Amino acid sequence: MSSTSDVQKALELREKISRRRPDFTRQEANRFPRLGEKWRSPKGPRSKMRLKKAGRAAIVEPGYRGPRIVRGFHPCGKREILVHNPKELDGLNPSLYVVRIASSVGRKKRLEIIKKAKAMNFKVVNTSADVLLEKKSEGSE
């Protein structure tokens, strides 16, 4: 893995790039609300957007990507890992990873994962809802 200073510089560069990155919207989404905003590549043979005519919306291209060494990193500078059960935390290094609990995990197992993560000094990324869960579980006991 690259040195921490390289990663830090790359994270700063990624943030700078993402501030300038346009919102990529589907062609004609403003004309036809039923299409939705979600990105779809323009494919028509006479599409002005595909031909990159002036004044048209930006198209998704490689030049808008962030630095390769920090793709998939959380903004704090660590790699994000998706956890479905407490066993998945075993063998992971807290200085390299942050934990994101999968949305399909129920309340009981979610609380187990949070307790184990705290014991192992992991940062849990999606805890805003988990705080409410803990309060509810304390109140019901």
The first five atom37 places (N, CA, C, CB, O) and aatype in JSON, in Angstrom:
{
  "aatype": [12, 15, 15, 16, 15, 3, 19, 5, 11, 0, 10, 6, 10, 1, 6, 11, 9, 15, 1, 1, 1, 14, 3, 13, 16, 1, 5, 6, 0, 2, 1, 13, 14, 1, 10, 7, 6, 11, 17, 1, 15, 14, 11, 7, 14, 1, 15, 11, 12, 1, 10, 11, 11, 0, 7, 1, 0, 0, 9, 19, 6, 14, 7, 18, 1, 7, 14, 1, 9, 19, 1, 7, 13, 8, 14, 4, 7, 11, 1, 6, 9, 10, 19, 8, 2, 14, 11, 6, 10, 3, 7, 10, 2, 14, 15, 10, 18, 19, 19, 1, 9, 0, 15, 15, 19, 7, 1, 11, 11, 1, 10, 6, 9, 9, 11, 11, 0, 11, 0, 12, 2, 13, 11, 19, 19, 2, 16, 15, 0, 3, 19, 10, 10, 6, 11, 11, 15, 6, 7, 15, 6],
  "atom_mask": [
    [1, 1, 1, 1, 1],
    [1, 1, 1, 1, 1],
    [1, 1, 1, 1, 1],
    [1, 1, 1, 1, 1],
    [1, 1, 1, 1, 1],
    [1, 1, 1, 1, 1],
    [1, 1, 1, 1, 1],
    [1, 1, 1, 1, 1],
    [1, 1, 1, 1, 1],
    [1, 1, 1, 1, 1],
    [1, 1, 1, 1, 1],
    [1, 1, 1, 1, 1],
    [1, 1, 1, 1, 1],
    [1, 1, 1, 1, 1],
    [1, 1, 1, 1, 1],
    [1, 1, 1, 1, 1],
    [1, 1, 1, 1, 1],
    [1, 1, 1, 1, 1],
    [1, 1, 1, 1, 1],
    [1, 1, 1, 1, 1],
    [1, 1, 1, 1, 1],
    [1, 1, 1, 1, 1],
    [1, 1, 1, 1, 1],
    [1, 1, 1, 1, 1],
    [1, 1, 1, 1, 1],
    [1, 1, 1, 1, 1],
    [1, 1, 1, 1, 1],
    [1, 1, 1, 1, 1],
    [1, 1, 1, 1, 1],
    [1, 1, 1, 1, 1],
    [1, 1, 1, 1, 1],
    [1, 1, 1, 1, 1],
    [1, 1, 1, 1, 1],
    [1, 1, 1, 1, 1],
    [1, 1, 1, 1, 1],
    [1, 1, 1, 0, 1],
    [1, 1, 1, 1, 1],
    [1, 1, 1, 1, 1],
    [1, 1, 1, 1, 1],
    [1, 1, 1, 1, 1],
    [1, 1, 1, 1, 1],
    [1, 1, 1, 1, 1],
    [1, 1, 1, 1, 1],
    [1, 1, 1, 0, 1],
    [1, 1, 1, 1, 1],
    [1, 1, 1, 1, 1],
    [1, 1, 1, 1, 1],
    [1, 1, 1, 1, 1],
    [1, 1, 1, 1, 1],
    [1, 1, 1, 1, 1],
    [1, 1, 1, 1, 1],
    [1, 1, 1, 1, 1],
    [1, 1, 1, 1, 1],
    [1, 1, 1, 1, 1],
    [1, 1, 1, 0, 1],
    [1, 1, 1, 1, 1],
    [1, 1, 1, 1, 1],
    [1, 1, 1, 1, 1],
    [1, 1, 1, 1, 1],
    [1, 1, 1, 1, 1],
    [1, 1, 1, 1, 1],
    [1, 1, 1, 1, 1],
    [1, 1, 1, 0, 1],
    [1, 1, 1, 1, 1],
    [1, 1, 1, 1, 1],
    [1, 1, 1, 0, 1],
    [1, 1, 1, 1, 1],
    [1, 1, 1, 1, 1],
    [1, 1, 1, 1, 1],
    [1, 1, 1, 1, 1],
    [1, 1, 1, 1, 1],
    [1, 1, 1, 0, 1],
    [1, 1, 1, 1, 1],
    [1, 1, 1, 1, 1],
    [1, 1, 1, 1, 1],
    [1, 1, 1, 1, 1],
    [1, 1, 1, 0, 1],
    [1, 1, 1, 1, 1],
    [1, 1, 1, 1, 1],
    [1, 1, 1, 1, 1],
    [1, 1, 1, 1, 1],
    [1, 1, 1, 1, 1],
    [1, 1, 1, 1, 1],
    [1, 1, 1, 1, 1],
    [1, 1, 1, 1, 1],
    [1, 1, 1, 1, 1],
    [1, 1, 1, 1, 1],
    [1, 1, 1, 1, 1],
    [1, 1, 1, 1, 1],
    [1, 1, 1, 1, 1],
    [1, 1, 1, 0, 1],
    [1, 1, 1, 1, 1],
    [1, 1, 1, 1, 1],
    [1, 1, 1, 1, 1],
    [1, 1, 1, 1, 1],
    [1, 1, 1, 1, 1],
    [1, 1, 1, 1, 1],
    [1, 1, 1, 1, 1],
    [1, 1, 1, 1, 1],
    [1, 1, 1, 1, 1],
    [1, 1, 1, 1, 1],
    [1, 1, 1, 1, 1],
    [1, 1, 1, 1, 1],
    [1, 1, 1, 1, 1],
    [1, 1, 1, 1, 1],
    [1, 1, 1, 0, 1],
    [1, 1, 1, 1, 1],
    [1, 1, 1, 1, 1],
    [1, 1, 1, 1, 1],
    [1, 1, 1, 1, 1],
    [1, 1, 1, 1, 1],
    [1, 1, 1, 1, 1],
    [1, 1, 1, 1, 1],
    [1, 1, 1, 1, 1],
    [1, 1, 1, 1, 1],
    [1, 1, 1, 1, 1],
    [1, 1, 1, 1, 1],
    [1, 1, 1, 1, 1],
    [1, 1, 1, 1, 1],
    [1, 1, 1, 1, 1],
    [1, 1, 1, 1, 1],
    [1, 1, 1, 1, 1],
    [1, 1, 1, 1, 1],
    [1, 1, 1, 1, 1],
    [1, 1, 1, 1, 1],
    [1, 1, 1, 1, 1],
    [1, 1, 1, 1, 1],
    [1, 1, 1, 1, 1],
    [1, 1, 1, 1, 1],
    [1, 1, 1, 1, 1],
    [1, 1, 1, 1, 1],
    [1, 1, 1, 1, 1],
    [1, 1, 1, 1, 1],
    [1, 1, 1, 1, 1],
    [1, 1, 1, 1, 1],
    [1, 1, 1, 1, 1],
    [1, 1, 1, 1, 1],
    [1, 1, 1, 1, 1],
    [1, 1, 1, 0, 1],
    [1, 1, 1, 1, 1],
    [1, 1, 1, 1, 1]
  ],
  "atom_positions": [
    [[0.84, -1.19, 0.0], [0.0, 0.0, 0.0], [0.88, 1.25, 0.0], [-0.95, 0.0, 1.22], [2.0, 1.22, 0.5]],
    [[0.38, 2.33, -0.54], [1.14, 3.57, -0.62], [1.3, 4.2, 0.76], [0.47, 4.56, -1.57], [0.58, 3.86, 1.69]],
    [[2.25, 5.11, 0.87], [2.48, 5.77, 2.15], [1.28, 6.65, 2.52], [3.77, 6.61, 2.11], [0.49, 7.03, 1.66]],
    [[1.18, 6.96, 3.81], [0.03, 7.74, 4.28], [0.01, 9.14, 3.71], [0.03, 7.8, 5.78], [-1.07, 9.7, 3.5]],
    [[1.19, 9.73, 3.45], [1.2, 11.09, 2.9], [0.67, 11.08, 1.46], [2.63, 11.67, 2.94], [-0.02, 12.01, 1.05]],
    [[1.0, 10.02, 0.69], [0.47, 9.9, -0.67], [-1.04, 9.75, -0.65], [1.11, 8.71, -1.39], [-1.75, 10.36, -1.45]],
    [[-1.53, 8.93, 0.29], [-2.97, 8.71, 0.41], [-3.66, 10.0, 0.81], [-3.28, 7.6, 1.43], [-4.73, 10.33, 0.28]],
    [[-3.06, 10.74, 1.74], [-3.66, 12.0, 2.19], [-3.73, 13.01, 1.05], [-2.85, 12.58, 3.35], [-4.75, 13.69, 0.89]],
    [[-2.67, 13.11, 0.27], [-2.67, 14.02, -0.89], [-3.73, 13.61, -1.9], [-1.27, 14.05, -1.56], [-4.43, 14.46, -2.46]],
    [[-3.82, 12.31, -2.13], [-4.8, 11.8, -3.1], [-6.23, 12.06, -2.61], [-4.59, 10.29, -3.34], [-7.11, 12.37, -3.41]],
    [[-6.47, 11.93, -1.3], [-7.8, 12.22, -0.75], [-8.16, 13.69, -0.92], [-7.85, 11.84, 0.75], [-9.3, 14.02, -1.25]],
    [[-7.18, 14.57, -0.7], [-7.42, 16.0, -0.9], [-7.71, 16.31, -2.37], [-6.2, 16.82, -0.43], [-8.6, 17.1, -2.69]],
    [[-6.96, 15.66, -3.26], [-7.18, 15.85, -4.7], [-8.56, 15.33, -5.09], [-6.08, 15.13, -5.52], [-9.26, 15.96, -5.88]],
    [[-8.96, 14.18, -4.54], [-10.28, 13.62, -4.84], [-11.38, 14.57, -4.41], [-10.46, 12.26, -4.15], [-12.36, 14.76, -5.13]],
    [[-11.21, 15.18, -3.24], [-12.2, 16.14, -2.75], [-12.29, 17.36, -3.68], [-11.85, 16.59, -1.33], [-13.37, 17.85, -3.97]],
    [[-11.13, 17.83, -4.13], [-11.09, 18.98, -5.04], [-11.77, 18.65, -6.38], [-9.62, 19.42, -5.28], [-12.52, 19.46, -6.92]],
    [[-11.49, 17.45, -6.89], [-12.1, 17.02, -8.15], [-13.61, 16.88, -7.99], [-11.48, 15.68, -8.62], [-14.36, 17.3, -8.87]],
    [[-14.05, 16.29, -6.88], [-15.48, 16.05, -6.7], [-16.27, 17.35, -6.5], [-15.7, 15.13, -5.52], [-17.46, 17.4, -6.81]],
    [[-15.61, 18.4, -6.0], [-16.29, 19.69, -5.88], [-16.58, 20.28, -7.26], [-15.44, 20.68, -5.07], [-17.59, 20.96, -7.45]],
    [[-15.69, 20.02, -8.22], [-15.87, 20.56, -9.57], [-16.67, 19.65, -10.49], [-14.52, 20.82, -10.19], [-17.1, 20.06, -11.57]],
    [[-16.87, 18.4, -10.06], [-17.57, 17.42, -10.89], [-19.03, 17.83, -11.07], [-17.48, 16.0, -10.26], [-19.7, 18.16, -10.08]],
    [[-19.55, 17.83, -12.28], [-20.94, 18.23, -12.49], [-21.92, 17.14, -12.05], [-21.18, 18.58, -13.97], [-21.53, 15.98, -11.86]],
    [[-23.17, 17.52, -11.91], [-24.22, 16.53, -11.66], [-24.58, 15.94, -13.01], [-25.48, 17.16, -10.93], [-25.08, 16.65, -13.89]],
    [[-24.34, 14.68, -13.18], [-24.64, 14.04, -14.46], [-26.11, 13.66, -14.47], [-23.74, 12.8, -14.69], [-26.55, 12.79, -13.72]],
    [[-26.87, 14.31, -15.34], [-28.3, 14.02, -15.43], [-28.61, 13.44, -16.79], [-29.14, 15.29, -15.17], [-27.91, 13.69, -17.77]],
    [[-29.67, 12.68, -16.85], [-30.1, 12.03, -18.07], [-30.52, 13.08, -19.11], [-31.25, 11.06, -17.78], [-31.06, 14.13, -18.76]],
    [[-30.26, 12.77, -20.36], [-30.65, 13.65, -21.47], [-32.16, 13.88, -21.45], [-30.21, 13.04, -22.82], [-32.94, 12.93, -21.32]],
    [[-32.58, 15.13, -21.57], [-33.99, 15.54, -21.63], [-34.74, 15.3, -20.31], [-34.69, 14.79, -22.74], [-35.97, 15.32, -20.29]],
    [[-34.03, 15.06, -19.21], [-34.69, 14.82, -17.92], [-35.46, 16.05, -17.47], [-33.65, 14.43, -16.85], [-36.48, 15.93, -16.78]],
    [[-34.99, 17.23, -17.85], [-35.7, 18.46, -17.47], [-36.99, 18.62, -18.29], [-34.79, 19.69, -17.68], [-37.94, 19.25, -17.81]],
    [[-37.04, 18.07, -19.49], [-38.23, 18.17, -20.34], [-39.29, 17.16, -19.97], [-37.85, 17.98, -21.8], [-40.49, 17.45, -20.01]],
    [[-38.84, 15.97, -19.61], [-39.77, 14.88, -19.32], [-39.52, 14.33, -17.91], [-39.65, 13.76, -20.38], [-38.66, 13.46, -17.74]],
    [[-40.24, 14.83, -16.92], [-40.0, 14.41, -15.54], [-40.13, 12.9, -15.33], [-40.96, 15.12, -14.62], [-39.52, 12.34, -14.42]],
    [[-40.92, 12.23, -16.16], [-41.12, 10.79, -15.99], [-39.83, 10.0, -16.22], [-42.2, 10.29, -16.96], [-39.7, 8.87, -15.76]],
    [[-38.86, 10.61, -16.92], [-37.6, 9.92, -17.18], [-36.74, 9.81, -15.92], [-36.82, 10.64, -18.27], [-36.0, 8.85, -15.74]],
    [[-36.85, 10.8, -15.05], [-36.03, 10.81, -13.83], [-34.65, 11.38, -14.11], [0.0, 0.0, 0.0], [-34.25, 11.54, -15.26]],
    [[-33.92, 11.68, -13.04], [-32.61, 12.31, -13.14], [-31.48, 11.3, -13.34], [-32.35, 13.13, -11.9], [-30.39, 11.69, -13.75]],
    [[-31.72, 10.03, -13.06], [-30.67, 9.02, -13.06], [-29.94, 8.96, -14.4], [-31.27, 7.64, -12.73], [-30.56, 8.99, -15.46]],
    [[-28.61, 8.88, -14.33], [-27.77, 8.93, -15.52], [-28.01, 7.75, -16.47], [-26.32, 8.95, -15.12], [-28.03, 6.59, -16.06]],
    [[-28.2, 8.09, -17.73], [-28.24, 7.13, -18.82], [-27.42, 7.74, -19.95], [-29.71, 6.79, -19.28], [-27.53, 8.94, -20.22]],
    [[-26.6, 6.94, -20.59], [-25.74, 7.44, -21.65], [-26.57, 7.77, -22.89], [-24.65, 6.42, -21.98], [-27.4, 6.96, -23.3]],
    [[-26.35, 8.95, -23.5], [-27.1, 9.3, -24.71], [-26.65, 8.43, -25.89], [-26.92, 10.8, -25.05], [-25.45, 8.29, -26.13]],
    [[-27.6, 7.86, -26.62], [-27.26, 6.9, -27.66], [-27.77, 7.26, -29.05], [-27.78, 5.57, -27.29], [-27.43, 6.58, -30.02]],
    [[-28.56, 8.3, -29.18], [-29.13, 8.63, -30.48], [-28.09, 9.04, -31.51], [0.0, 0.0, 0.0], [-27.08, 9.64, -31.16]],
    [[-28.32, 8.71, -32.78], [-27.35, 9.05, -33.82], [-27.17, 10.56, -34.01], [-27.77, 8.43, -35.13], [-26.1, 11.02, -34.4]],
    [[-28.23, 11.32, -33.73], [-28.14, 12.77, -33.87], [-28.21, 13.49, -32.52], [-29.26, 13.27, -34.77], [-28.57, 14.67, -32.46]],
    [[-27.88, 12.79, -31.46], [-27.96, 13.35, -30.12], [-26.92, 14.46, -29.94], [-27.76, 12.25, -29.06], [-25.72, 14.23, -30.1]],
    [[-27.39, 15.66, -29.61], [-26.48, 16.8, -29.41], [-25.64, 16.6, -28.16], [-27.28, 18.13, -29.31], [-24.5, 17.04, -28.09]],
    [[-26.21, 15.93, -27.19], [-25.47, 15.68, -25.95], [-24.33, 14.69, -26.21], [-26.42, 15.14, -24.85], [-23.21, 14.9, -25.74]],
    [[-24.62, 13.62, -26.95], [-23.58, 12.64, -27.27], [-22.48, 13.26, -28.1], [-24.18, 11.45, -28.02], [-21.31, 12.89, -27.96]],
    [[-22.84, 14.2, -28.97], [-21.86, 14.87, -29.82], [-21.13, 15.99, -29.1], [-22.54, 15.43, -31.05], [-20.25, 16.64, -29.67]],
    [[-21.49, 16.22, -27.84], [-20.86, 17.24, -26.97], [-20.95, 18.65, -27.55], [-19.4, 16.89, -26.74], [-19.97, 19.39, -27.58]],
    [[-22.14, 18.99, -28.01], [-22.38, 20.35, -28.51], [-22.36, 21.33, -27.34], [-23.73, 20.43, -29.27], [-22.66, 20.97, -26.2]],
    [[-22.0, 22.55, -27.63], [-21.9, 23.58, -26.59], [-23.24, 23.8, -25.9], [-21.39, 24.9, -27.19], [-24.29, 23.77, -26.54]],
    [[-23.19, 24.02, -24.63], [-24.39, 24.33, -23.87], [-25.15, 23.11, -23.39], [0.0, 0.0, 0.0], [-26.16, 23.25, -22.7]],
    [[-24.71, 21.93, -23.75], [-25.39, 20.71, -23.32], [-24.78, 20.21, -22.0], [-25.29, 19.62, -24.42], [-23.7, 20.62, -21.6]],
    [[-25.51, 19.31, -21.35], [-25.04, 18.76, -20.08], [-23.8, 17.9, -20.29], [-26.16, 17.94, -19.4], [-23.57, 17.36, -21.37]],
    [[-23.01, 17.77, -19.24], [-21.78, 16.98, -19.3], [-22.1, 15.49, -19.36], [-20.89, 17.29, -18.09], [-23.12, 15.03, -18.85]],
    [[-21.19, 14.76, -20.0], [-21.31, 13.31, -20.13], [-20.28, 12.65, -19.21], [-21.11, 12.86, -21.62], [-19.19, 13.19, -19.01]],
    [[-20.63, 11.51, -18.66], [-19.71, 10.77, -17.8], [-18.51, 10.33, -18.63], [-20.42, 9.55, -17.14], [-18.66, 9.65, -19.65]],
    [[-17.32, 10.72, -18.18], [-16.08, 10.39, -18.89], [-14.98, 10.1, -17.88], [-15.67, 11.54, -19.85], [-15.08, 10.51, -16.73]],
    [[-13.92, 9.39, -18.31], [-12.84, 9.04, -17.37], [-12.16, 10.24, -16.72], [-11.81, 8.22, -18.08], [-11.65, 10.11, -15.61]],
    [[-12.15, 11.37, -17.36], [-11.47, 12.54, -16.83], [-12.05, 13.07, -15.53], [0.0, 0.0, 0.0], [-11.41, 13.85, -14.83]],
    [[-13.27, 12.65, -15.19], [-13.9, 13.11, -13.96], [-13.58, 12.22, -12.77], [-15.4, 13.18, -14.14], [-13.96, 12.55, -11.64]],
    [[-12.88, 11.1, -12.97], [-12.59, 10.17, -11.89], [-11.56, 10.72, -10.92], [-12.11, 8.85, -12.45], [-10.8, 11.63, -11.24]],
    [[-11.57, 10.14, -9.72], [-10.6, 10.51, -8.7], [-9.34, 9.67, -8.83], [0.0, 0.0, 0.0], [-9.28, 8.76, -9.66]],
    [[-8.34, 9.95, -8.01], [-7.09, 9.19, -8.05], [-7.32, 7.71, -7.75], [-6.1, 9.77, -7.04], [-8.14, 7.35, -6.91]],
    [[-6.59, 6.86, -8.44], [-6.79, 5.41, -8.34], [-6.49, 4.88, -6.94], [-5.91, 4.71, -9.36], [-7.18, 3.98, -6.47]],
    [[-5.48, 5.41, -6.27], [-5.08, 4.81, -4.98], [-6.11, 5.03, -3.87], [-3.75, 5.38, -4.54], [-6.06, 4.34, -2.85]],
    [[-7.04, 5.97, -4.05], [-8.03, 6.2, -3.0], [-9.46, 5.85, -3.43], [-7.97, 7.65, -2.56], [-10.41, 6.23, -2.75]],
    [[-9.62, 5.15, -4.53], [-10.96, 4.74, -4.92], [-11.48, 3.71, -3.92], [-10.98, 4.16, -6.36], [-10.78, 2.76, -3.59]],
    [[-12.69, 3.91, -3.46], [-13.27, 3.0, -2.47], [-12.93, 3.36, -1.05], [0.0, 0.0, 0.0], [-13.36, 2.67, -0.12]],
    [[-12.16, 4.42, -0.84], [-11.81, 4.84, 0.51], [-12.92, 5.71, 1.1], [-10.47, 5.6, 0.52], [-13.63, 6.41, 0.38]],
    [[-13.04, 5.65, 2.41], [-13.93, 6.55, 3.12], [-13.21, 7.89, 3.24], [-14.33, 5.98, 4.55], [-11.98, 7.9, 3.22]],
    [[-13.92, 9.02, 3.35], [-13.24, 10.32, 3.46], [-12.24, 10.43, 4.6], [-14.26, 11.38, 3.61], [-11.35, 11.28, 4.55]],
    [[-12.36, 9.59, 5.63], [-11.41, 9.64, 6.75], [-10.05, 9.06, 6.36], [-11.97, 8.9, 7.95], [-9.1, 9.2, 7.12]],
    [[-9.94, 8.41, 5.21], [-8.67, 7.89, 4.74], [-8.47, 6.4, 4.93], [0.0, 0.0, 0.0], [-7.38, 5.88, 4.7]],
    [[-9.52, 5.72, 5.35], [-9.43, 4.27, 5.53], [-10.37, 3.57, 4.55], [-9.78, 3.86, 6.99], [-11.32, 4.17, 4.05]],
    [[-10.08, 2.3, 4.29], [-10.92, 1.53, 3.38], [-12.2, 1.11, 4.11], [-10.15, 0.28, 2.84], [-12.17, 0.73, 5.28]],
    [[-13.32, 1.19, 3.39], [-14.6, 0.86, 3.97], [-14.91, -0.62, 3.74], [-15.71, 1.75, 3.39], [-14.7, -1.13, 2.63]],
    [[-15.4, -1.3, 4.76], [-15.73, -2.72, 4.61], [-17.16, -2.94, 5.08], [-14.74, -3.62, 5.41], [-17.58, -2.44, 6.13]],
    [[-17.92, -3.71, 4.3], [-19.31, -4.0, 4.59], [-19.39, -5.24, 5.48], [-20.13, -4.2, 3.29], [-18.83, -6.29, 5.14]],
    [[-20.09, -5.13, 6.6], [-20.15, -6.21, 7.58], [-21.6, -6.68, 7.73], [-19.59, -5.75, 8.95], [-22.52, -5.88, 7.88]],
    [[-21.78, -8.01, 7.69], [-23.09, -8.61, 7.85], [-23.27, -9.31, 9.19], [-23.35, -9.58, 6.72], [-24.4, -9.49, 9.66]],
    [[-22.16, -9.7, 9.82], [-22.23, -10.34, 11.13], [-20.95, -10.07, 11.91], [-22.47, -11.87, 10.99], [-19.95, -9.67, 11.32]],
    [[-20.98, -10.28, 13.23], [-19.81, -9.96, 14.07], [-18.54, -10.73, 13.71], [-20.14, -10.22, 15.5], [-17.44, -10.23, 13.92]],
    [[-18.68, -11.93, 13.16], [-17.51, -12.74, 12.81], [-16.65, -12.07, 11.73], [-17.96, -14.1, 12.33], [-15.44, -12.29, 11.68]],
    [[-17.27, -11.27, 10.89], [-16.53, -10.63, 9.8], [-15.53, -9.59, 10.29], [-17.51, -9.99, 8.85], [-14.66, -9.17, 9.53]],
    [[-15.64, -9.17, 11.55], [-14.69, -8.21, 12.11], [-13.37, -8.88, 12.51], [-15.31, -7.52, 13.32], [-12.34, -8.21, 12.64]],
    [[-13.41, -10.19, 12.71], [-12.2, -10.91, 13.12], [-11.13, -10.84, 12.04], [-12.53, -12.38, 13.43], [-11.42, -11.03, 10.86]],
    [[-9.91, -10.56, 12.45], [-8.79, -10.52, 11.52], [-8.63, -9.22, 10.77], [0.0, 0.0, 0.0], [-7.74, -9.11, 9.92]],
    [[-9.47, -8.22, 11.04], [-9.35, -6.91, 10.38], [-8.57, -5.95, 11.28], [-10.75, -6.32, 10.06], [-8.64, -6.03, 12.5]],
    [[-7.84, -5.07, 10.65], [-7.03, -4.09, 11.36], [-7.8, -2.77, 11.48], [-5.67, -3.87, 10.65], [-8.14, -2.18, 10.45]],
    [[-8.09, -2.29, 12.69], [-8.85, -1.04, 12.86], [-8.14, 0.2, 12.3], [-9.14, -0.82, 14.33], [-8.78, 1.21, 12.02]],
    [[-6.82, 0.12, 12.13], [-6.11, 1.29, 11.6], [-6.22, 1.37, 10.07], [-4.64, 1.24, 12.0], [-5.89, 2.39, 9.47]],
    [[-6.7, 0.29, 9.43], [-6.83, 0.27, 7.97], [-8.27, 0.33, 7.48], [-6.18, -0.96, 7.44], [-8.51, 0.73, 6.34]],
    [[-9.23, -0.07, 8.33], [-10.61, -0.21, 7.87], [-11.59, 0.57, 8.74], [-11.01, -1.66, 7.84], [-11.37, 0.76, 9.94]],
    [[-12.68, 1.01, 8.12], [-13.86, 1.48, 8.84], [-14.99, 0.53, 8.49], [-14.22, 2.98, 8.48], [-14.99, -0.07, 7.41]],
    [[-15.95, 0.39, 9.38], [-17.01, -0.59, 9.22], [-18.3, 0.08, 8.8], [-17.22, -1.37, 10.52], [-18.7, 1.11, 9.35]],
    [[-18.96, -0.52, 7.81], [-20.32, -0.12, 7.44], [-21.19, -1.35, 7.61], [-20.39, 0.45, 5.96], [-20.93, -2.39, 7.01]],
    [[-22.22, -1.23, 8.43], [-23.11, -2.36, 8.68], [-24.12, -2.44, 7.54], [-23.84, -2.22, 10.06], [-24.72, -1.43, 7.16]],
    [[-24.3, -3.63, 6.99], [-25.2, -3.83, 5.86], [-26.63, -3.47, 6.24], [-25.13, -5.29, 5.37], [-27.03, -3.64, 7.39]],
    [[-27.4, -2.97, 5.28], [-28.76, -2.53, 5.56], [-29.69, -3.71, 5.85], [-29.3, -1.74, 4.38], [-30.74, -3.53, 6.47]],
    [[-29.3, -4.9, 5.42], [-30.15, -6.07, 5.63], [-30.02, -6.67, 7.03], [-29.83, -7.13, 4.61], [-30.73, -7.62, 7.37]],
    [[-29.1, -6.13, 7.84], [-28.88, -6.65, 9.19], [-29.96, -6.12, 10.12], [-27.47, -6.26, 9.71], [-30.28, -4.93, 10.11]],
    [[-30.52, -7.03, 10.93], [-31.57, -6.65, 11.87], [-31.03, -5.96, 13.11], [0.0, 0.0, 0.0], [-29.82, -5.81, 13.27]],
    [[-31.95, -5.54, 14.01], [-31.56, -4.77, 15.18], [-30.67, -5.55, 16.13], [-32.79, -4.3, 15.91], [-29.66, -5.03, 16.61]],
    [[-31.04, -6.79, 16.42], [-30.31, -7.61, 17.39], [-28.86, -7.81, 16.96], [-31.0, -8.97, 17.58], [-27.94, -7.59, 17.75]],
    [[-28.65, -8.23, 15.72], [-27.3, -8.49, 15.23], [-26.54, -7.18, 15.03], [-27.36, -9.28, 13.91], [-25.32, -7.13, 15.19]],
    [[-27.27, -6.12, 14.67], [-26.65, -4.8, 14.49], [-26.02, -4.33, 15.8], [-27.69, -3.76, 14.0], [-24.9, -3.82, 15.82]],
    [[-26.75, -4.51, 16.91], [-26.22, -4.12, 18.21], [-25.01, -4.96, 18.6], [-27.3, -4.25, 19.28], [-24.06, -4.45, 19.19]],
    [[-25.03, -6.26, 18.26], [-23.88, -7.12, 18.52], [-22.65, -6.63, 17.75], [-24.2, -8.58, 18.13], [-21.54, -6.57, 18.28]],
    [[-22.87, -6.27, 16.48], [-21.76, -5.78, 15.64], [-21.19, -4.49, 16.21], [-22.22, -5.57, 14.19], [-19.98, -4.31, 16.26]],
    [[-22.07, -3.59, 16.64], [-21.63, -2.3, 17.2], [-20.8, -2.52, 18.46], [-22.85, -1.4, 17.5], [-19.75, -1.89, 18.64]],
    [[-21.27, -3.4, 19.35], [-20.53, -3.67, 20.59], [-19.16, -4.25, 20.3], [-21.32, -4.63, 21.48], [-18.16, -3.84, 20.89]],
    [[-19.1, -5.21, 19.38], [-17.83, -5.83, 19.05], [-16.9, -4.83, 18.37], [-18.05, -7.05, 18.14], [-15.69, -4.82, 18.63]],
    [[-17.45, -3.98, 17.5], [-16.65, -2.97, 16.81], [-16.05, -1.97, 17.8], [-17.49, -2.24, 15.75], [-14.89, -1.58, 17.68]],
    [[-16.85, -1.56, 18.78], [-16.34, -0.64, 19.81], [-15.24, -1.3, 20.63], [-17.48, -0.18, 20.73], [-14.24, -0.67, 20.97]],
    [[-15.43, -2.58, 20.95], [-14.43, -3.31, 21.72], [-13.12, -3.44, 20.94], [-14.96, -4.69, 22.1], [-12.04, -3.45, 21.54]],
    [[-13.21, -3.54, 19.62], [-12.02, -3.7, 18.79], [-11.5, -2.36, 18.25], [-12.33, -4.63, 17.62], [-10.57, -2.35, 17.45]],
    [[-12.09, -1.23, 18.69], [-11.69, 0.13, 18.27], [-11.92, 0.42, 16.79], [-10.24, 0.36, 18.6], [-11.14, 1.14, 16.18]],
    [[-12.97, -0.14, 16.21], [-13.35, 0.18, 14.84], [-14.26, 1.4, 14.84], [-14.03, -1.01, 14.15], [-15.02, 1.62, 15.78]],
    [[-14.17, 2.17, 13.78], [-15.12, 3.26, 13.58], [-16.26, 2.7, 12.74], [-14.44, 4.52, 12.88], [-16.03, 2.15, 11.66]],
    [[-17.5, 2.83, 13.24], [-18.67, 2.38, 12.49], [-19.25, 3.59, 11.78], [-19.74, 1.71, 13.43], [-19.6, 4.59, 12.41]],
    [[-19.34, 3.5, 10.46], [-19.71, 4.66, 9.64], [-21.19, 5.0, 9.76], [-19.37, 4.39, 8.19], [-21.54, 6.17, 9.91]],
    [[-22.06, 4.01, 9.7], [-23.49, 4.3, 9.7], [-24.09, 4.04, 11.08], [-24.22, 3.45, 8.65], [-24.81, 3.06, 11.28]],
    [[-23.8, 4.93, 12.02], [-24.3, 4.76, 13.38], [-25.41, 5.73, 13.75], [-23.18, 4.91, 14.36], [-25.94, 5.63, 14.85]],
    [[-25.78, 6.66, 12.87], [-26.81, 7.63, 13.24], [-28.12, 6.92, 13.6], [-27.05, 8.63, 12.1], [-28.77, 7.28, 14.58]],
    [[-28.5, 5.92, 12.83], [-29.7, 5.15, 13.14], [-29.44, 4.2, 14.29], [-30.18, 4.38, 11.91], [-30.37, 3.85, 15.03]],
    [[-28.2, 3.78, 14.46], [-27.87, 2.82, 15.5], [-28.0, 3.42, 16.89], [-26.46, 2.3, 15.29], [-28.31, 2.7, 17.85]],
    [[-27.79, 4.72, 17.03], [-27.95, 5.38, 18.32], [-29.41, 5.26, 18.76], [-27.51, 6.87, 18.25], [-29.7, 4.99, 19.93]],
    [[-30.33, 5.47, 17.81], [-31.75, 5.34, 18.12], [-32.09, 3.9, 18.51], [-32.6, 5.77, 16.91], [-32.88, 3.67, 19.43]],
    [[-31.48, 2.94, 17.82], [-31.72, 1.53, 18.13], [-31.28, 1.19, 19.55], [-31.0, 0.63, 17.13], [-31.97, 0.46, 20.26]],
    [[-30.12, 1.73, 19.96], [-29.62, 1.45, 21.29], [-30.56, 2.03, 22.36], [-28.21, 2.02, 21.46], [-30.83, 1.4, 23.38]],
    [[-31.05, 3.25, 22.08], [-31.97, 3.89, 23.05], [-33.25, 3.06, 23.18], [-32.32, 5.34, 22.61], [-33.76, 2.86, 24.28]],
    [[-33.77, 2.58, 22.03], [-34.99, 1.78, 22.06], [-34.76, 0.48, 22.84], [-35.47, 1.46, 20.62], [-35.61, 0.06, 23.63]],
    [[-33.62, -0.16, 22.61], [-33.35, -1.43, 23.27], [-33.15, -1.24, 24.78], [-32.11, -2.09, 22.66], [-33.53, -2.1, 25.57]],
    [[-32.57, -0.11, 25.17], [-32.38, 0.17, 26.6], [-33.73, 0.44, 27.26], [-31.44, 1.38, 26.8], [-33.96, 0.04, 28.4]],
    [[-34.62, 1.12, 26.54], [-35.94, 1.46, 27.08], [-36.84, 0.24, 27.22], [0.0, 0.0, 0.0], [-37.65, 0.19, 28.14]],
    [[-36.7, -0.73, 26.34], [-37.58, -1.91, 26.38], [-37.14, -2.95, 27.41], [-37.62, -2.56, 25.01], [-37.94, -3.8, 27.81]],
    [[-35.89, -2.89, 27.86], [-35.38, -3.88, 28.82], [-35.7, -3.52, 30.24], [-33.89, -4.04, 28.68], [-35.35, -4.25, 31.17]]
  ]
}
